[in-house]
Amino acid sequence: PAEASKTDFIAGRIVTAIETHRGDRPFFFWASFIDPHQPFAPPAPFCDWHDDVIFPEPASVGEMPADKPSHYPPQARPEVARAQWLNLRRMYQGKVSHVDDRIGRILAALEERRLAANTIVVLLSDHGVLLGEYGIPSGGAKLCDPCSRVPMIWCGPGIARRGVSHGLASVVDLMPTLLDLAGVDAPPGVQGLSLRPALEGRACAVRDELLVEGGRAAEYGVRPCLSKTLLTDHHKLTLYVTPDEGELYDLHDDPHELSNLYARPEAGSLRQTLVERLARTLVHAQDPLPARV
């Protein structure tokens, strides 16, 4: 039953904290929901909510492009990936609906305590998941778009009531943005940027590039795949620790990252430009030394 799940336990603890909180004091609550996560087995009734939904098939389902790096996990046969994908998506969406419903309870608790109008609420995730893309039945931890793009939803005083921003943003921007909204200066050396201008509708974006870092020393028992990625509004470059392997995509013409330009001679000048830009971004992102006092 849903009442026995981690999701209900976490939501219940947050609701209790809100109900017992002294309303005259500032607070910060972090509800770290584990779901939606494998195994994709949502409790009743959420396991049945999407049985009749035919979700749009990903453009890359069942297809592993030949120019993907060698450390991508093994793919299923295309017909297997397609057969598994729809059920995986339904079960995954069931877990999303479960979490969404329990977040509703948290928001309702804020309303009941009359705290909602003066509380900033942020919904975000640490990573996405593959659900049949590239023929991979399920998994995460890759820097492809389904895994690296995550939700980031803000609401609260001063934040535009409705709207979607297509500007680049990162999870590292969370802390400096919250501090800015609370009237507190961010400490020296923080890599993140305040998203406040975009949240208040005063700017479309605060970034023109993102540094994305990922990989593990050895993943899936294959080759090391430590990596650094530079993401702009037009291109995506990923360099791996393994020699002669990388990924480069024109996101305008190839949003699903199916055509890797990294090793193509005609993309040599673009690759060099982005490699140099990534190097400067890495230098800028180095941790500062402690200030001498």
Secondary structure, DSSP 8 states (H G I E B T S, - for coil): -GGGSHHHHHHHHHHHHHHTS-TTS----------S-SS----TTGGGTTTT------TTBT---TTS-TTS-----HHHHHHHHHHHHHHHHHHHHHHHHHHHHHHHHHHHTT-GGG--EEEE-S---BSSBTT--SB----SHHHH---EEEESTTS-SS----S---GGGHHHHHHHHTT----TT------HHHHTTS-S-S-S-EEEEE--SS-TTS----EEEEE-SSEEEEEESSTT-EEEEETTT-TT--S--TT-GGGHHHHHHHHHHHHHHHHHTS-------
